[in-house]
Amino acid sequence: MERLKKINLKTVFPFLGLAAVIILFQVLTGGKVFSIRNLKAIMNDSFFILIGTVAFSFIMAVGNLDLSMGTVMAVSCTCAAFASGISPVLAIPAAVLAGLVLGCFNGFVHVHMGLGSLIGTMATQSVFQGILVLLLDGGTLAAPVSMLKWGSNGLKITVMILVSLVGAYIFNFTAYGKQCKAVGACSEAARLSGVSVKKVKYMTFIVMGGVVGLLGLFSLIRTGTASAATGGTLMMNVWCAALLGGLPLSGGSACRFRSAVIGSFTMAFLANGMTLMGLGTHDKQLIQGIVFLAAIAISFDRKNLVVIK
Amino acid sequence: MMKKINMKKILAAALTLGLLCGCLVGCGSNTAQDQEGSAGLETGNEQGATGEESFKIAIGFTDNGATMFSLMANNVKTMVEGMGGTVVFQGGIGASADATIQFVEDQIAAGADGIVFGPPSDSVLTTVTTMCEEAGVYWGIAFRSITDEEIKALVESSDYYIGHCFEDEEKTGYQVMSNLHNKGISKVAIISMAKGNNTTDLREQGAQRACEEFGMEIVAEARDLTQASDATNAAESFLSAYSDLDAIFVVGTTGAGIHEAVAKAIEDAGKVESVKLATIDFPDSMAELFEKNILATSSGAPSWGYDPYMITAAVANACKGNRISDMPLELEIPMYDIDDAETAAKWLEKYGNADTLYYEESVIKDTLDKSVNSGLDEEAMRNMIQEFVENTAD
């Protein structure tokens, strides 16, 4: 009974968190949260967070982490900017391909070189940052003006829904999704059950890379600029969203896809609400840090500490 | 198990109810505003001191904690409030395209009627133009010029773009190098922003022009330093790698304590006599650095905050329905040099204090508010700028 109560609290916490954030800011801002202008801003905020968190949920399900997603996004954005100089349409494959290649490299470092995902992606983040500086020659790169018109809200909503639906389907209803959770729960047991653990882990990094590459493209469309600062906030936002949504750091069967969605919207409403209240960047960073800490403290499964790679 | 499922259902229902209530409150709030005829202003329920419709202006800049930021904030606040509006400031803007776009988007959502910022590059302006047009928000640029002709044409075609207030950055870069040349300096290392930053790119072009003209040489460079410790490392590297180095020129930075860190590195290396420091925009420690004989020359606007001040005044008038001009404004602020401790001390006495007002409240109302001063046009603003510069120089 005691155990059931504990599980229930962890299950309901993300829902409560989202509801609390929405109601709190709706009251504090006198009902500004659901104005049309603001909903557009929330949609734009949640676009990058949600799509990033959907891909990250697969990495978390296998019990891994990724510190390099921000720089992967920046490199993809830069490649897209270069390609758009030849033809704007080329920016699409360039961004996704760059993300896939870098994701593949992350997978190689973790799976074949045997480095833990935390240390491995910390190292690759530095490598990718170096590549970025070389590509940009210490500067910035602009996209053609014509390309900036692609970023309609309709397209963003479509992509968000599409990525979420495909992610939910793969995570919940395919063998691959179940294998991810099986590997996260106990990789040795999964291996003995016939799961190709290396392949599953490899794929999570490749998917992450490809999806973040797509975000790099949308970042270029949104800002018109590729720079070393691109994607600087992605990792913190995605990590916060995943943890606020209730994705356990230890991975495994406790991972739920809905966590990615709920956490992303919680983060988007939180960031937006603080802006509506007129909080400055530093105040927001402070609050975001505290929320991040609280989310870890509540969701962290200390008993499974040993399985975090 | 049953309990778990039920709990989820109850929570899902509660969440739906919460969202529904929120929507209704939100819609109710908008309706009330519409009925008041607030002309699309999200902050239309606030009333200015004169009983006119209030307006809100958002200002975003990279704030590194120096006095010039507080001075700017105090003055802009006094001016906007004097004109019946409110102002919000957001730091951490200007160094990255992502942060700039996010700032504009957030402030539009938060109900800003006017936006002022210093863009990190031209390329962000296309998106800003679209966002502000869709939202009907007036906006202006401080410190920067638009160098890309295609983007400039697009931005200036927008009815909501008010204009920009800027310095001749190329000329300033040239001027600093020219001052260094006059002090017998020829080999210079630079600390600058990332390539692609309009301001520092232009300053570097000017510096390069001076190099070609005076036979000077830029021997090394370090970019995008945001931490004082990084500046120390860069300066130490310059000093050890180039024994014949004459000066370190801080072309531009958004970091705090960069000038002081470079000066300390020069001192620690025992090269105060042989290596000098040059800066653009007057640092808080300027007088002290001149006294120590480390700082050779500094060039800047009469007061850093005067740029955003003047363009905000124009945006504020537009928000009140009194545009200064139908064409985008081009307000240039002349730079001037400080070369000695005495002038630096005099300048700091005035603008080293965050409470100094550029104009008293009564002057603001009588001159900068077009609803009171119908003669306020671009030419009048230029005259005010010229007068301000002359008063500062005196």
Interface residues (C-beta under 8 A of the other chain):
Chain A: L4 I7 N8 T11 V12 F15 L16 L18 A19 I22 I23 Q26 G30 G31 K32 V33 F34 S35 R37 N38 K40 A41 I42 N44 L136 D137 G138 G139 T140 L141 A142 A143 V145 L148 G151 S219 R222 T223 G224 T225 S227 A228 A229 T230 G231 G232 T233 N272 T275 L276 G278 G280 T281 H282
Chain B: K3 K4 M7 K8 L11 A12 A14 L15 G18 L19 C21 G22 C23 V25 G26 C27 G28 S29 N30 E42 V88 F89 Q90 G91 G92 I93 A95 S96 A97 D98 A99 T100 I101 E105 D106 Q107 I108 A109 A110 G111 P120 S121 D122 S123 V124 L125 T126 T127 T130 A135 D148 E150 I151 L154 A194 K195 G196 N197 R223 D224
